Amino acid sequence: MAGLSPSSDHKITEKDIQWSDLILVMEAEHRAKNKEQFLYINLPKIDNLNIEDEYEFMDEELVEILKDKINFLFI
C-alpha cells in the first residue's frame, strides 16, 4: 500500500508505478493526482473505488469496504 500524502507510511514512487499492473485509488481526485505527479511515466490502469477519503488509517469499517470492493473487482 502506498499513498500520495507526504505523511503516508510509504509514499508512492516511480518504482512502485513501474512495478504495478493496476493502481487502485479511493477517489477521482487521487487518480488525477497520480496522473499529475507521474506525467512522465506510462501509468498502468487506474481504477477508482469511489470511497470517500474520510477514514483514519486502518479504520475497521474502511478495511471491510476495501475488501468488498477489491474482491468484487477480481471475481
Secondary structure, DSSP 8 states (H G I E B T S, - for coil): --BSSTTSSSB--HHHHHH-SEEEESSHHHHHHHHHHTTTS---EEEE----S-S-TT-HHHHHHHHHHHHHHT-
